[in-house]
Amino acid sequence: MSITVVEAIDLALARALAEDENVIVLGEDVSRNGGVFRATAGLRDRFGARRVIDTPLAETLIAGVAVGMAAQGLRPVVEIQFMGFIYAALEHLVSHAARLRNRTRGRLTCPLTLRTPFGGGIHAPEHHSESVEALLAHIPGLKVVAVSSPQTAYGLLLAAIRDPDPVIVLEPERLYRSLKAEVHDDGAALPLGQCLTWRRGDDVTLVSWGAMVQDCLQAADTLASTGIHAEVIDIASLRPLDMDTIADSVRHTGRCVIVHEACRTGGFGAEIAARLGEECFADLLAPVRRVTAPDVIVPYARLEPFYLPGVRDIVAAARATQDAA
């Protein structure tokens, strides 16, 4: 069936709740109202208020309760309404969820899944359009994945819920209802820590995650019309990172453009570029380029289109790699 990203998330949550009685969904407005983006719509009616739980407006409390649940054998799936609200939860994520397996030498694990919308594109006010995935991916013990389509929303969320350790699932706001694709509700999860290659090409590798994957695919179409054939890689999992797939592609094309909508300095693209410099320096025919947002706080309303990178920027960077050879 052809469904949106938000419908794919709801479908995956319903399957997880049905197949494992230890799965608990909790967060602000997720029960009666179905969540701020309606990603949990109908779950309370099907599974009851004891398994789909509304919480107070307190992200610190939500994360702390979820860590306790996970330590005692439950599989909590937490929704943080927007990525800009995740900072209050970091104390529990960093100091407890990420360390529990190591702290107890494997006696306890923390099978906690935290979902949060991220990125721009819906003209929301401050705190509602942030992309701080690099901050989360820097924390040992946390796994971080980013959705880019209905198929990845379904498969990555199921993988996260079934994983024995804490996983952060990042869901691009602007793709929630703007993109439809065929999704089979067969319970098949996508592997964590594995890139997805959406398009093959010989001339340049475009590397991205989240909503920018769709921009890369559009840019690849534009480039192909001028004789430049781009390979498009969706890293899907920021941590663990499948560097082998990225490096193999860059060795083949000799050129790479890394695209993300987070600000430039300290962005996760810099980590990928550094590793390419270490592993593929002799294979590069041009310097690795990054297409990113500027180092400013995310604006909203009319200013947002000037902040977010787009297809035109990706095309220009890819062409520049050709000119450098």
C-alpha positions, 0 to 999 in steps of 0.5 A: 500500500502507498502511505506517507512517512507518518502513516508508516511510523504509525504502522510500525508502532502498531506492529511492535505493540502487537508482537511484544507486550513489553512495548510501551508508547509514551509521550506528550499527547501521544495517547488521546490525541495521537501525537502532535503529528498524529504519528500515534493515531488510533493506537490507544483505541487498539492497545489501551491507555496502559500501553499508550500513555500520555505524559506531563509536559516534562522531557526530563521526566519522560526520559527518566521514566523510560530509562527505568522502564527499559532497565526493568525489561520493558521496551519504551518508545518515547516521543519527544515532540520536536528535536528542539525539546530534546535537551532536557532529556539529555541528562538521562540519555547521556548519563544513564541510557547510553551507559547502562550496559557498560555500567552493569557489565552487561547485567542490564541493558536499555532497550529504549527507543526515542523518536523525534521530528527534526529539520526544517521545511514546515515554517515552524517557530524557534525550537521546532526545526533543529538538526543537532544529530551530530550532538547525539551521534557523538555519544558512545552507547547511543545509536542514531538513525535518520528516516528518509522515506516511508520504507525507511520509517517503517524498517528503521523504527522496527529495528530500533524497537527490537534493539537491546540498546538505546536508539534515537530515531530522527524523523524529518518533519517536512517528509511526514506527509509530503512523500508517499511510497509502497510499504508492506506491513510484513514486520521486516526491519532494516539493519541498523548500521548499514547505508542504503544506495538509492541510485548508482552513478560513476561521476560523483557520490552524494551522501546524505540522510533525512529529508536531504536524501530526497533533495539529493535524488532530485539533484541527481536527476538534474545532473544526469540531464547534463551528463553527470551521473551521481550515486546517491547514498542514504547513510540511514544510520549515523551511529553505527556508521557504515563507512565501508559503503561510503568509501567504496562508492567514493573510490569508484567515483573519485568525488564526494558531496556531503549534504545535511541541513544542520549548520556547517561547523561540527556537523556530522558531514565533517566526520564523514569528510575526515574519514574519507580523507583518512581512508580514500585520499589517494582515490579522490579526484577533487576535494570533498565538498559539504552542502550545509545550512549556515552557522546561525539559529534556524529562522522561520516563516519567510526566512527558512528557504534562505537557510535550508540548502536545496537542490540548486546548491547540491547541483552546484557543488557536484559540478564543482567537483567535476571542474576540480579534476 
